[in-house]
Amino acid sequence: MKPIFTIKLHGDLDAITIEPYNDAIETLIVTIVDPSVVVLDFSQVQYMNSTAIGNLAHWFSLFQEKSSEMHLVGLTDSVHDTLDLVGLLHAIPHHESIDAFKQTVNS
């Protein structure tokens, strides 16, 4: 089974507030040696601007380059609608909750 890393994001995500997450996730990407699964928990995020959306797409491609997976969980309605509108939900696996993700992984 692949190692699973969970990162919980909080607040509105924009050019300034996304930076600490970007630093942490890029550090994780560099340190991943074996294929892994990264779960981003968006249950406490109400808004994302274009910078944050761009970061999300970039992280997804970097994890794919490492033969790893990135999943989104707990998308609020507004974030879900935004990511759907820009087409990211067609590429990035997403689940209603952590529990729904676990059921998918364990099945």
Helices and strands as residue ranges (DSSP letters): E 4-10, H 19-31, E 37-44, H 50-65, E 69-73, H 77-85, G 88-90, E 94-95, H 98-106
